[in-house]
């Protein structure tokens, strides 16, 4: 009683196909794939930009015990 039978899943599948149609589901999945690709590209671009800043930029180390 707690789990769904195959008939429940078939009814859900039919309802989803009626709501979205056959052509809409692949289109939605393509949009999801494009979003994932753009997210990965943005993450690599951000990592490359931060790596460039650390290579080009110079840091100055401050000692806390020095007195002016």
HTML snippet that shows the backbone in 3Dmol.js (N, CA, C, O; Angstrom):
<script src="https://3Dmol.org/build/3Dmol-min.js"></script>
<div id="view" style="width:600px;height:400px;position:relative"></div>
<script>
const pdb = `
ATOM      1  N   UNK A   1       0.819  -1.188   0.000  1.00  0.00           N
ATOM      2  CA  UNK A   1       0.000   0.000   0.000  1.00  0.00           C
ATOM      3  C   UNK A   1       0.865   1.255   0.000  1.00  0.00           C
ATOM      4  O   UNK A   1       0.416   2.314  -0.438  1.00  0.00           O
ATOM      5  N   UNK A   2       2.103   1.148   0.487  1.00  0.00           N
ATOM      6  CA  UNK A   2       2.974   2.308   0.559  1.00  0.00           C
ATOM      7  C   UNK A   2       3.700   2.602  -0.733  1.00  0.00           C
ATOM      8  O   UNK A   2       4.144   3.731  -0.937  1.00  0.00           O
ATOM      9  N   UNK A   3       3.838   1.613  -1.624  1.00  0.00           N
ATOM     10  CA  UNK A   3       4.563   1.851  -2.870  1.00  0.00           C
ATOM     11  C   UNK A   3       3.596   1.905  -4.046  1.00  0.00           C
ATOM     12  O   UNK A   3       2.458   1.444  -3.966  1.00  0.00           O
ATOM     13  N   UNK A   4       4.081   2.476  -5.129  1.00  0.00           N
ATOM     14  CA  UNK A   4       3.254   2.600  -6.321  1.00  0.00           C
ATOM     15  C   UNK A   4       3.430   1.371  -7.201  1.00  0.00           C
ATOM     16  O   UNK A   4       4.527   0.824  -7.311  1.00  0.00           O
ATOM     17  N   UNK A   5       2.353   0.951  -7.815  1.00  0.00           N
ATOM     18  CA  UNK A   5       2.424  -0.181  -8.739  1.00  0.00           C
ATOM     19  C   UNK A   5       2.754   0.331 -10.134  1.00  0.00           C
ATOM     20  O   UNK A   5       2.842   1.538 -10.357  1.00  0.00           O
ATOM     21  N   UNK A   6       2.931  -0.575 -11.050  1.00  0.00           N
ATOM     22  CA  UNK A   6       3.241  -0.206 -12.429  1.00  0.00           C
ATOM     23  C   UNK A   6       2.093   0.586 -13.049  1.00  0.00           C
ATOM     24  O   UNK A   6       2.329   1.449 -13.895  1.00  0.00           O
ATOM     25  N   UNK A   7       0.861   0.307 -12.644  1.00  0.00           N
ATOM     26  CA  UNK A   7      -0.302   1.017 -13.188  1.00  0.00           C
ATOM     27  C   UNK A   7      -0.298   2.482 -12.775  1.00  0.00           C
ATOM     28  O   UNK A   7      -0.687   3.352 -13.553  1.00  0.00           O
ATOM     29  N   UNK A   8       0.139   2.751 -11.556  1.00  0.00           N
ATOM     30  CA  UNK A   8       0.231   4.153 -11.126  1.00  0.00           C
ATOM     31  C   UNK A   8       1.235   4.917 -11.991  1.00  0.00           C
ATOM     32  O   UNK A   8       0.969   6.040 -12.417  1.00  0.00           O
ATOM     33  N   UNK A   9       2.387   4.299 -12.244  1.00  0.00           N
ATOM     34  CA  UNK A   9       3.420   4.958 -13.045  1.00  0.00           C
ATOM     35  C   UNK A   9       2.977   5.136 -14.489  1.00  0.00           C
ATOM     36  O   UNK A   9       3.300   6.148 -15.111  1.00  0.00           O
ATOM     37  N   UNK A  10       2.243   4.172 -15.032  1.00  0.00           N
ATOM     38  CA  UNK A  10       1.730   4.318 -16.401  1.00  0.00           C
ATOM     39  C   UNK A  10       0.723   5.463 -16.502  1.00  0.00           C
ATOM     40  O   UNK A  10       0.726   6.209 -17.480  1.00  0.00           O
ATOM     41  N   UNK A  11      -0.122   5.598 -15.509  1.00  0.00           N
ATOM     42  CA  UNK A  11      -1.086   6.704 -15.505  1.00  0.00           C
ATOM     43  C   UNK A  11      -0.366   8.041 -15.400  1.00  0.00           C
ATOM     44  O   UNK A  11      -0.735   8.994 -16.085  1.00  0.00           O
ATOM     45  N   UNK A  12       0.650   8.124 -14.560  1.00  0.00           N
ATOM     46  CA  UNK A  12       1.443   9.360 -14.434  1.00  0.00           C
ATOM     47  C   UNK A  12       2.124   9.674 -15.758  1.00  0.00           C
ATOM     48  O   UNK A  12       2.151  10.832 -16.177  1.00  0.00           O
ATOM     49  N   UNK A  13       2.674   8.664 -16.423  1.00  0.00           N
ATOM     50  CA  UNK A  13       3.328   8.863 -17.713  1.00  0.00           C
ATOM     51  C   UNK A  13       2.342   9.389 -18.759  1.00  0.00           C
ATOM     52  O   UNK A  13       2.674  10.302 -19.514  1.00  0.00           O
ATOM     53  N   UNK A  14       1.153   8.829 -18.807  1.00  0.00           N
ATOM     54  CA  UNK A  14       0.137   9.274 -19.761  1.00  0.00           C
ATOM     55  C   UNK A  14      -0.256  10.724 -19.479  1.00  0.00           C
ATOM     56  O   UNK A  14      -0.399  11.516 -20.411  1.00  0.00           O
ATOM     57  N   UNK A  15      -0.430  11.075 -18.222  1.00  0.00           N
ATOM     58  CA  UNK A  15      -0.804  12.452 -17.864  1.00  0.00           C
ATOM     59  C   UNK A  15       0.310  13.423 -18.261  1.00  0.00           C
ATOM     60  O   UNK A  15       0.032  14.495 -18.798  1.00  0.00           O
ATOM     61  N   UNK A  16       1.562  13.058 -18.004  1.00  0.00           N
ATOM     62  CA  UNK A  16       2.683  13.928 -18.365  1.00  0.00           C
ATOM     63  C   UNK A  16       2.752  14.096 -19.875  1.00  0.00           C
ATOM     64  O   UNK A  16       2.961  15.206 -20.364  1.00  0.00           O
ATOM     65  N   UNK A  17       2.579  13.011 -20.618  1.00  0.00           N
ATOM     66  CA  UNK A  17       2.599  13.121 -22.074  1.00  0.00           C
ATOM     67  C   UNK A  17       1.441  13.966 -22.593  1.00  0.00           C
ATOM     68  O   UNK A  17       1.607  14.698 -23.569  1.00  0.00           O
ATOM     69  N   UNK A  18       0.290  13.881 -21.969  1.00  0.00           N
ATOM     70  CA  UNK A  18      -0.842  14.704 -22.390  1.00  0.00           C
ATOM     71  C   UNK A  18      -0.608  16.181 -22.087  1.00  0.00           C
ATOM     72  O   UNK A  18      -0.992  17.049 -22.871  1.00  0.00           O
ATOM     73  N   UNK A  19       0.023  16.462 -20.948  1.00  0.00           N
ATOM     74  CA  UNK A  19       0.256  17.856 -20.571  1.00  0.00           C
ATOM     75  C   UNK A  19       1.346  18.500 -21.415  1.00  0.00           C
ATOM     76  O   UNK A  19       1.187  19.624 -21.891  1.00  0.00           O
ATOM     77  N   UNK A  20       2.440  17.797 -21.599  1.00  0.00           N
ATOM     78  CA  UNK A  20       3.597  18.405 -22.255  1.00  0.00           C
ATOM     79  C   UNK A  20       3.716  18.042 -23.733  1.00  0.00           C
ATOM     80  O   UNK A  20       4.358  18.774 -24.486  1.00  0.00           O
ATOM     81  N   UNK A  21       3.132  16.965 -24.158  1.00  0.00           N
ATOM     82  CA  UNK A  21       3.252  16.538 -25.550  1.00  0.00           C
ATOM     83  C   UNK A  21       4.570  15.827 -25.789  1.00  0.00           C
ATOM     84  O   UNK A  21       5.481  15.878 -24.964  1.00  0.00           O
ATOM     85  N   UNK A  22       4.656  15.164 -26.932  1.00  0.00           N
ATOM     86  CA  UNK A  22       5.866  14.402 -27.229  1.00  0.00           C
ATOM     87  C   UNK A  22       7.050  15.302 -27.535  1.00  0.00           C
ATOM     88  O   UNK A  22       8.182  14.944 -27.210  1.00  0.00           O
ATOM     89  N   UNK A  23       6.834  16.441 -28.139  1.00  0.00           N
ATOM     90  CA  UNK A  23       7.937  17.302 -28.551  1.00  0.00           C
ATOM     91  C   UNK A  23       8.466  18.186 -27.443  1.00  0.00           C
ATOM     92  O   UNK A  23       9.613  18.631 -27.496  1.00  0.00           O
ATOM     93  N   UNK A  24       7.651  18.443 -26.447  1.00  0.00           N
ATOM     94  CA  UNK A  24       8.038  19.387 -25.398  1.00  0.00           C
ATOM     95  C   UNK A  24       9.050  18.785 -24.426  1.00  0.00           C
ATOM     96  O   UNK A  24       9.925  19.501 -23.941  1.00  0.00           O
ATOM     97  N   UNK A  25       8.953  17.497 -24.131  1.00  0.00           N
ATOM     98  CA  UNK A  25       9.842  16.863 -23.153  1.00  0.00           C
ATOM     99  C   UNK A  25      11.296  16.876 -23.631  1.00  0.00           C
ATOM    100  O   UNK A  25      12.162  17.267 -22.848  1.00  0.00           O
ATOM    101  N   UNK A  26      11.620  16.472 -24.867  1.00  0.00           N
ATOM    102  CA  UNK A  26      13.020  16.570 -25.317  1.00  0.00           C
ATOM    103  C   UNK A  26      13.533  18.012 -25.336  1.00  0.00           C
ATOM    104  O   UNK A  26      14.707  18.267 -25.070  1.00  0.00           O
ATOM    105  N   UNK A  27      12.644  18.939 -25.652  1.00  0.00           N
ATOM    106  CA  UNK A  27      13.034  20.352 -25.647  1.00  0.00           C
ATOM    107  C   UNK A  27      13.412  20.802 -24.233  1.00  0.00           C
ATOM    108  O   UNK A  27      14.401  21.508 -24.040  1.00  0.00           O
ATOM    109  N   UNK A  28      12.615  20.386 -23.254  1.00  0.00           N
ATOM    110  CA  UNK A  28      12.916  20.724 -21.865  1.00  0.00           C
ATOM    111  C   UNK A  28      14.238  20.108 -21.425  1.00  0.00           C
ATOM    112  O   UNK A  28      15.030  20.755 -20.740  1.00  0.00           O
ATOM    113  N   UNK A  29      14.477  18.857 -21.816  1.00  0.00           N
ATOM    114  CA  UNK A  29      15.721  18.194 -21.429  1.00  0.00           C
ATOM    115  C   UNK A  29      16.924  18.856 -22.107  1.00  0.00           C
ATOM    116  O   UNK A  29      18.003  18.938 -21.520  1.00  0.00           O
ATOM    117  N   UNK A  30      16.737  19.325 -23.336  1.00  0.00           N
ATOM    118  CA  UNK A  30      17.805  20.050 -24.026  1.00  0.00           C
ATOM    119  C   UNK A  30      18.129  21.357 -23.317  1.00  0.00           C
ATOM    120  O   UNK A  30      19.295  21.740 -23.212  1.00  0.00           O
ATOM    121  N   UNK A  31      17.099  22.039 -22.831  1.00  0.00           N
ATOM    122  CA  UNK A  31      17.325  23.274 -22.081  1.00  0.00           C
ATOM    123  C   UNK A  31      18.060  22.998 -20.771  1.00  0.00           C
ATOM    124  O   UNK A  31      18.917  23.779 -20.359  1.00  0.00           O
ATOM    125  N   UNK A  32      17.724  21.890 -20.121  1.00  0.00           N
ATOM    126  CA  UNK A  32      18.422  21.519 -18.888  1.00  0.00           C
ATOM    127  C   UNK A  32      19.889  21.237 -19.190  1.00  0.00           C
ATOM    128  O   UNK A  32      20.772  21.661 -18.445  1.00  0.00           O
ATOM    129  N   UNK A  33      20.149  20.523 -20.281  1.00  0.00           N
ATOM    130  CA  UNK A  33      21.536  20.209 -20.657  1.00  0.00           C
ATOM    131  C   UNK A  33      22.325  21.488 -20.964  1.00  0.00           C
ATOM    132  O   UNK A  33      23.487  21.607 -20.576  1.00  0.00           O
ATOM    133  N   UNK A  34      21.703  22.432 -21.650  1.00  0.00           N
ATOM    134  CA  UNK A  34      22.366  23.708 -21.940  1.00  0.00           C
ATOM    135  C   UNK A  34      22.667  24.470 -20.656  1.00  0.00           C
ATOM    136  O   UNK A  34      23.728  25.080 -20.522  1.00  0.00           O
ATOM    137  N   UNK A  35      21.735  24.432 -19.720  1.00  0.00           N
ATOM    138  CA  UNK A  35      21.953  25.095 -18.437  1.00  0.00           C
ATOM    139  C   UNK A  35      23.125  24.494 -17.674  1.00  0.00           C
ATOM    140  O   UNK A  35      23.921  25.217 -17.075  1.00  0.00           O
ATOM    141  N   UNK A  36      23.225  23.177 -17.697  1.00  0.00           N
ATOM    142  CA  UNK A  36      24.335  22.506 -17.012  1.00  0.00           C
ATOM    143  C   UNK A  36      25.661  22.860 -17.685  1.00  0.00           C
ATOM    144  O   UNK A  36      26.653  23.111 -17.001  1.00  0.00           O
ATOM    145  N   UNK A  37      25.685  22.880 -19.025  1.00  0.00           N
ATOM    146  CA  UNK A  37      26.910  23.245 -19.744  1.00  0.00           C
ATOM    147  C   UNK A  37      27.329  24.677 -19.416  1.00  0.00           C
ATOM    148  O   UNK A  37      28.509  24.942 -19.184  1.00  0.00           O
ATOM    149  N   UNK A  38      26.366  25.601 -19.396  1.00  0.00           N
ATOM    150  CA  UNK A  38      26.684  26.993 -19.076  1.00  0.00           C
ATOM    151  C   UNK A  38      27.172  27.137 -17.644  1.00  0.00           C
ATOM    152  O   UNK A  38      28.061  27.943 -17.371  1.00  0.00           O
ATOM    153  N   UNK A  39      26.602  26.366 -16.730  1.00  0.00           N
ATOM    154  CA  UNK A  39      27.041  26.407 -15.339  1.00  0.00           C
ATOM    155  C   UNK A  39      28.483  25.916 -15.227  1.00  0.00           C
ATOM    156  O   UNK A  39      29.296  26.542 -14.547  1.00  0.00           O
ATOM    157  N   UNK A  40      28.804  24.812 -15.883  1.00  0.00           N
ATOM    158  CA  UNK A  40      30.169  24.279 -15.840  1.00  0.00           C
ATOM    159  C   UNK A  40      31.150  25.261 -16.477  1.00  0.00           C
ATOM    160  O   UNK A  40      32.250  25.469 -15.963  1.00  0.00           O
ATOM    161  N   UNK A  41      30.748  25.866 -17.601  1.00  0.00           N
ATOM    162  CA  UNK A  41      31.614  26.836 -18.270  1.00  0.00           C
ATOM    163  C   UNK A  41      31.860  28.047 -17.370  1.00  0.00           C
ATOM    164  O   UNK A  41      32.978  28.556 -17.298  1.00  0.00           O
ATOM    165  N   UNK A  42      30.817  28.501 -16.692  1.00  0.00           N
ATOM    166  CA  UNK A  42      30.967  29.631 -15.779  1.00  0.00           C
ATOM    167  C   UNK A  42      31.881  29.303 -14.608  1.00  0.00           C
ATOM    168  O   UNK A  42      32.657  30.149 -14.163  1.00  0.00           O
ATOM    169  N   UNK A  43      31.791  28.083 -14.113  1.00  0.00           N
ATOM    170  CA  UNK A  43      32.655  27.681 -13.002  1.00  0.00           C
ATOM    171  C   UNK A  43      34.115  27.619 -13.444  1.00  0.00           C
ATOM    172  O   UNK A  43      34.996  28.044 -12.697  1.00  0.00           O
ATOM    173  N   UNK A  44      34.393  27.096 -14.648  1.00  0.00           N
ATOM    174  CA  UNK A  44      35.773  27.030 -15.119  1.00  0.00           C
ATOM    175  C   UNK A  44      36.298  28.419 -15.438  1.00  0.00           C
ATOM    176  O   UNK A  44      37.468  28.707 -15.190  1.00  0.00           O
ATOM    177  N   UNK A  45      35.443  29.293 -15.991  1.00  0.00           N
ATOM    178  CA  UNK A  45      35.861  30.665 -16.264  1.00  0.00           C
ATOM    179  C   UNK A  45      36.193  31.393 -14.967  1.00  0.00           C
ATOM    180  O   UNK A  45      37.162  32.150 -14.908  1.00  0.00           O
ATOM    181  N   UNK A  46      35.396  31.168 -13.937  1.00  0.00           N
ATOM    182  CA  UNK A  46      35.636  31.808 -12.646  1.00  0.00           C
ATOM    183  C   UNK A  46      36.925  31.295 -12.023  1.00  0.00           C
ATOM    184  O   UNK A  46      37.690  32.071 -11.450  1.00  0.00           O
ATOM    185  N   UNK A  47      37.172  29.999 -12.129  1.00  0.00           N
ATOM    186  CA  UNK A  47      38.407  29.431 -11.597  1.00  0.00           C
ATOM    187  C   UNK A  47      39.623  29.964 -12.345  1.00  0.00           C
ATOM    188  O   UNK A  47      40.652  30.254 -11.735  1.00  0.00           O
ATOM    189  N   UNK A  48      39.506  30.094 -13.670  1.00  0.00           N
ATOM    190  CA  UNK A  48      40.613  30.609 -14.473  1.00  0.00           C
ATOM    191  C   UNK A  48      40.871  32.073 -14.130  1.00  0.00           C
ATOM    192  O   UNK A  48      42.025  32.495 -14.058  1.00  0.00           O
ATOM    193  N   UNK A  49      39.818  32.846 -13.918  1.00  0.00           N
ATOM    194  CA  UNK A  49      39.985  34.262 -13.585  1.00  0.00           C
ATOM    195  C   UNK A  49      40.635  34.416 -12.216  1.00  0.00           C
ATOM    196  O   UNK A  49      41.492  35.283 -12.038  1.00  0.00           O
ATOM    197  N   UNK A  50      40.247  33.598 -11.252  1.00  0.00           N
ATOM    198  CA  UNK A  50      40.850  33.701  -9.927  1.00  0.00           C
ATOM    199  C   UNK A  50      42.289  33.215  -9.951  1.00  0.00           C
ATOM    200  O   UNK A  50      43.120  33.717  -9.193  1.00  0.00           O
ATOM    201  N   UNK A  51      42.602  32.244 -10.810  1.00  0.00           N
ATOM    202  CA  UNK A  51      43.986  31.773 -10.929  1.00  0.00           C
ATOM    203  C   UNK A  51      44.853  32.856 -11.560  1.00  0.00           C
ATOM    204  O   UNK A  51      46.007  33.028 -11.166  1.00  0.00           O
ATOM    205  N   UNK A  52      44.312  33.594 -12.542  1.00  0.00           N
ATOM    206  CA  UNK A  52      45.058  34.687 -13.163  1.00  0.00           C
ATOM    207  C   UNK A  52      45.344  35.796 -12.157  1.00  0.00           C
ATOM    208  O   UNK A  52      46.425  36.384 -12.179  1.00  0.00           O
ATOM    209  N   UNK A  53      44.400  36.084 -11.286  1.00  0.00           N
ATOM    210  CA  UNK A  53      44.604  37.132 -10.294  1.00  0.00           C
ATOM    211  C   UNK A  53      45.700  36.756  -9.315  1.00  0.00           C
ATOM    212  O   UNK A  53      46.494  37.610  -8.920  1.00  0.00           O
ATOM    213  N   UNK A  54      45.757  35.501  -8.920  1.00  0.00           N
ATOM    214  CA  UNK A  54      46.778  35.106  -7.946  1.00  0.00           C
ATOM    215  C   UNK A  54      48.149  35.053  -8.583  1.00  0.00           C
ATOM    216  O   UNK A  54      49.147  35.283  -7.899  1.00  0.00           O
ATOM    217  N   UNK A  55      48.234  34.757  -9.873  1.00  0.00           N
ATOM    218  CA  UNK A  55      49.533  34.717 -10.536  1.00  0.00           C
ATOM    219  C   UNK A  55      50.048  36.127 -10.782  1.00  0.00           C
ATOM    220  O   UNK A  55      51.214  36.415 -10.514  1.00  0.00           O
ATOM    221  N   UNK A  56      49.192  37.013 -11.290  1.00  0.00           N
ATOM    222  CA  UNK A  56      49.603  38.367 -11.638  1.00  0.00           C
ATOM    223  C   UNK A  56      49.701  39.274 -10.412  1.00  0.00           C
ATOM    224  O   UNK A  56      50.576  40.137 -10.349  1.00  0.00           O
ATOM    225  N   UNK A  57      48.831  39.087  -9.463  1.00  0.00           N
ATOM    226  CA  UNK A  57      48.807  39.964  -8.301  1.00  0.00           C
ATOM    227  C   UNK A  57      49.877  39.588  -7.287  1.00  0.00           C
ATOM    228  O   UNK A  57      50.227  38.419  -7.125  1.00  0.00           O
ATOM    229  N   UNK A  58      50.383  40.605  -6.615  1.00  0.00           N
ATOM    230  CA  UNK A  58      51.376  40.369  -5.578  1.00  0.00           C
ATOM    231  C   UNK A  58      50.725  40.620  -4.232  1.00  0.00           C
ATOM    232  O   UNK A  58      49.911  41.531  -4.081  1.00  0.00           O
ATOM    233  N   UNK A  59      51.086  39.812  -3.271  1.00  0.00           N
ATOM    234  CA  UNK A  59      50.548  39.986  -1.935  1.00  0.00           C
ATOM    235  C   UNK A  59      51.652  40.458  -1.007  1.00  0.00           C
ATOM    236  O   UNK A  59      52.823  40.114  -1.173  1.00  0.00           O
ATOM    237  N   UNK A  60      51.261  41.234  -0.052  1.00  0.00           N
ATOM    238  CA  UNK A  60      52.193  41.732   0.947  1.00  0.00           C
ATOM    239  C   UNK A  60      51.845  41.073   2.268  1.00  0.00           C
ATOM    240  O   UNK A  60      50.707  41.133   2.732  1.00  0.00           O
ATOM    241  N   UNK A  61      52.832  40.451   2.857  1.00  0.00           N
ATOM    242  CA  UNK A  61      52.581  39.801   4.134  1.00  0.00           C
ATOM    243  C   UNK A  61      52.849  40.800   5.256  1.00  0.00           C
ATOM    244  O   UNK A  61      53.883  41.469   5.271  1.00  0.00           O
ATOM    245  N   UNK A  62      51.938  40.891   6.165  1.00  0.00           N
ATOM    246  CA  UNK A  62      52.062  41.786   7.304  1.00  0.00           C
ATOM    247  C   UNK A  62      52.335  40.955   8.541  1.00  0.00           C
ATOM    248  O   UNK A  62      51.712  39.919   8.772  1.00  0.00           O
ATOM    249  N   UNK A  63      53.266  41.428   9.315  1.00  0.00           N
ATOM    250  CA  UNK A  63      53.532  40.749  10.570  1.00  0.00           C
ATOM    251  C   UNK A  63      52.799  41.498  11.673  1.00  0.00           C
ATOM    252  O   UNK A  63      52.891  42.721  11.779  1.00  0.00           O
ATOM    253  N   UNK A  64      52.088  40.765  12.471  1.00  0.00           N
ATOM    254  CA  UNK A  64      51.253  41.394  13.490  1.00  0.00           C
ATOM    255  C   UNK A  64      52.097  41.931  14.655  1.00  0.00           C
ATOM    256  O   UNK A  64      51.636  42.812  15.381  1.00  0.00           O
ATOM    257  N   UNK A  65      53.299  41.430  14.848  1.00  0.00           N
ATOM    258  CA  UNK A  65      54.094  41.860  16.001  1.00  0.00           C
ATOM    259  C   UNK A  65      54.978  43.067  15.691  1.00  0.00           C
ATOM    260  O   UNK A  65      55.675  43.546  16.585  1.00  0.00           O
ATOM    261  N   UNK A  66      54.974  43.575  14.455  1.00  0.00           N
ATOM    262  CA  UNK A  66      55.775  44.753  14.133  1.00  0.00           C
ATOM    263  C   UNK A  66      55.094  46.000  14.653  1.00  0.00           C
ATOM    264  O   UNK A  66      53.870  46.125  14.603  1.00  0.00           O
ATOM    265  N   UNK A  67      55.901  46.918  15.151  1.00  0.00           N
ATOM    266  CA  UNK A  67      55.381  48.188  15.646  1.00  0.00           C
ATOM    267  C   UNK A  67      55.809  49.275  14.677  1.00  0.00           C
ATOM    268  O   UNK A  67      56.931  49.250  14.171  1.00  0.00           O
ATOM    269  N   UNK A  68      54.941  50.212  14.420  1.00  0.00           N
ATOM    270  CA  UNK A  68      55.257  51.298  13.489  1.00  0.00           C
ATOM    271  C   UNK A  68      56.080  52.350  14.134  1.00  0.00           C
ATOM    272  O   UNK A  68      56.435  53.337  13.490  1.00  0.00           O
TER     273      UNK A  68
END
`;
const viewer = $3Dmol.createViewer("view");
viewer.addModel(pdb, "pdb");
viewer.setStyle({}, {cartoon: {color: "spectrum"}});
viewer.zoomTo();
viewer.render();
</script>
